[in-house]
Structure formats: C-alpha cells, structure tokens
Amino acid sequence: MKKLMLTAVAALGMQLAFAQNSAVTNAAVHLKNGTLDKAKTEIDKAVVHEKTANSAKAWSVRGDVYATMIDNPIFGKLSDNPIKEAVESYNKAISLDKPGGQFATQATEKKQALYGNAINAGAKAFEAKSFDEAITAFSLAQELAPTDTTGYLYAAFSAEGKQDFATAATHYNKLLQANIPGNKPMIAYQRLYHFAKEAKDNAKAQEILSQAIAAYPNNKEFMLEDLNNAVASGKGPEAIAKLEKAIEADPNNVNLYNVLGSLHDQAGKRDLARQSYERALKVEANNFDANFNLGVIHYNSAAELSRKFNAMSSAAQKSSGAKMTADIKKHFNNALPYFEAAHRANPQDASTIETLAKVYIQVGRTKDAEAMNKKADALNK
C-alpha cells in the first residue's frame, strides 16, 4: 500500500510538471496564432510555477510574447511596459541557460533587436513630456546598445526636462564612462561642467574641464573657459601658456591678444604687452582696448621719464635734460595716435577723452586739448 501511494505521488508530480510544460507549449501556440491575451495568461502562470520558474525556454517564450505586444494595436495594452517585460524575460532566459545554449543565444539576439523599440518609446514619451517614462525607455536602450550614445544622451535630456539635474548628471557620467569608441559627445562635458559651476564646485568643474580639453584639445570654448579660470585664480604664468595655445587655435580672436597683453603688463613685461596689443591691431585695427592700452604703455613711459627728470638736480637736468625732454615728448607723440584711434572707436569713453586732453597739452596742441576738455565737461553734466 505504501509503495502504491509513493507511485501515485510521483505520478501526480509528473502530471503537474507536464501541465506546466504544456502551459509553455500552449503559450507558444497562442503566440503563433496571434491570440496574445491567451498566450500571456499561459506564460505568466508558467514562469511563477515551481516546475517551470527556472526554465530558460519558458522565459524565452515569455520574452517573445511581450515583445509581440509592443505597438500592437489590439493587445498592446495588456502590459504597461511590454518592452521592459520582454527584456527582463530574455535576460532571465540567458541567466538560466548554459553559455552558448539555444535559448541564451536566441534571447540575446531578440533582446538586441528591441533597441529601436526602446528608442521609439522614449522619443514618444519625451514628446509627450512624460519624462519619467522616457528615462525608463532610454535607460533600457542603454542596456540594449551600450556603445550607442543615443540612450545616454536622451535619458539625460529627459531628466533635464523635469529639472532633475542629478539624474541628468548620472546619465551624462554613464556616457563618459561607457566603452564607446572615439570621443564622447561634447555636450556631456558641457552640461556636467555647467552643473558643477552652478553648484559652485570649482574643483569638480575644473576636473570635468580638464577631461573635456583632453578629449577636444582644439575646442575654443573649452580653452577659453580654462583660461578664464586660470586668470580668475591669479595663475598668471599658467594663464599665459593657455592663452598662447588658445591663440594658435583661434588666431583671429582679438580678445585673446588683449588679455595676453594685460597679463604681460601685470607681470611687468611691458615690451611683451606692447607686442600683444600690436598683434591685436593686425586683426582689428580699430579695436578700442588694444589702441587704448598701447596708448597707456607709451603714456606711462613718458610719465616715468618725467618723474625721473623732475627728481634730478638742476645740474643734471642741464647736462642731460635736453635728451630726456625729447624722449618724453617722443613717448607722448607715440601715445597720441593710439588714444585718437580709441576715441574714434568709442567717442563717449570719458577716460580716453581726459587722457587725450593731457597728451595734447604735452605735445603743444592746446586747441585740441581745449576741445577734449569741453567734451569731458559735456559728459559730466
């Protein structure tokens, strides 16, 4: 009797296993016949039953069922996210099958084929401003095609669409860390740098900027931003080196020459400053800053000689005063055309008008000096 009971239990177990295997088969048949509602019912039961829950075949069929629901006008509503369900099912089949097994191989190929569906779903959700749904779809696309930039970028764009900048940064960082051949998209560096600057995390911002420059060594935007940071940090020599490199990449940018001249001037290298401003004028002859600063260089040279002359004894002035006086006048004359050009470039600049009046006096042009003083008075009213 005992033996008979054991045999009956064994038979019952076989029947249950057969019943569940039949559920998998039935799901496949319903799938083939296009009755996805019945296929879904059968396969969902099979993958949670203890006899078939660990069946690679069952999970592979489930992936097929849900993949067929995607964009299906009749059965598409059977699942809130059929793409996600299909991918998860294929992943389960791959994990349960042996490496290179039939179901693992098929599931891998079928899963990768869903990339376009994930991108389309994400785009549709993005256009509808359903940003959370879009992020989910584009994140799935990242898994399906980890070397394609689209999934990363649009997941980040979707996060920015809902003002979730932390999530956006996560996806931009995932893009930069992904094993993608060639340079990563420039916008990932730009946005991460922007986020760091907004958070006032200057160390992080500089780290990102350094990575961006390494990836795009000739990019003007990154160079200039790096230069501005160096200047703001008081790193004169480092800033000068960065400026020279930026000029190589953008030789017609007059502002670069002006900043370089200013840095040389701050370092007491007047000749190098003068050369930088002269280079600027070769690019833009009527540039206000370059003309004004060249005028200042010559003006200051004249002023320094004047101070030295005034500090000399009467005897020394008699012996070498004539030459020094001539040199003073020469520097004022050299300054004059630059200040006049600056005035033409910006007729309302009070500093230029006042300085021009002083220079005119020094070179003996009193009527021109009076005209400048009248202009100055008119501006001050």
C-alpha positions, 0 to 999 in steps of 0.5 A: 500500500505504501509503495502504491501511494509513493507511485501515485505521488510521483505520478501526480508530480509528473502530471503537474510538471507536464501541465506546466510544460504544456502551459509553455507549449500552449503559450507558444501556440497562442503566440503563433496564432496571434491570440496574445491575451491567451498566450500571456495568461499561459506564460505568466502562470508558467514562469511563477510555477515551481516546475517551470520558474527556472526554465530558460525556454519558458522565459524565452517564450515569455520574452517573445510574447511581450515583445509581440505586444509592443505597438500592437494595436489590439493587445498592446495594452495588456502590459504597461511596459511590454518592452521592459517585460520582454527584456527582463524575460530574455535576460532571465532566459540567458541567466538560466541557460548554459553559455552558448545554449539555444535559448541564451543565444536566441534571447540575446539576439531578440533582446538586441533587436528591441533597441529601436523599440526602446528608442521609439518609446522614449522619443514618444514619451519625451514628446509627450513630456512624460519624462519619467517614462522616457528615462525608463525607455532610454535607460533600457536602450542603454542596456540594449546598445551600450556603445550607442550614445543615443540612450545616454544622451536622451535619458539625460535630456529627459531628466533635464526636462523635469529639472532633475539635474542629478539624474541628468548628471548620472546619465551624462557620467554613464556616457563618459564612462561607457566603452564607446569608441572615439570621443564622447559627445561634447555636450556631456562635458558641457552640461556636467561642467555647467552643473558643477559651476552652478553648484559652485564646485570649482574643483569638480568643474575644473576636473570635468574641464580638464577631461573635456580639453583632453578629449577636444584639445582644439575646442575654443570654448573649452580653452577659453573657459580654462583660461578664464579660470586660470586668470580668475585664480591669479595663475598668471604664468599658467594663464599665459601658456593657455592663452598662447595655445588658445591663440594658435587655435583661434588666431583671429580672436582679438580678445585673446591678444588683449588679455595676453597683453594685460597679463604681460603688463601685470607681470611687468613685461611691458615690451611683451604687452606692447607686442600683444596689443600690436598683434591685436591691431593686425586683426582689428585695427580699430579695436578700442582696448588694444589702441587704448592700452598701447596708448597707456604703455607709451603714456606711462613711459613718458610719465616715468621719464618725467618723474625721473627728470623732475627728481634730478638736480638742476645740474643734471637736468642741464647736462642731460635734460635736453635728451630726456625732454625729447624722449618724453615728448617722443613717448607722448607723440607715440601715445597720441595716435593710439588714444585718437584711434580709441576715441574714434572707436568709442567717442563717449569713453570719458577716460580716453577723452581726459587722457587725450586732453593731457597728451595734447597739452604735452605735445603743444596742441592746446586747441585740441586739448581745449576741445577734449576738455569741453567734451569731458565737461559735456559728459559730466553734466 
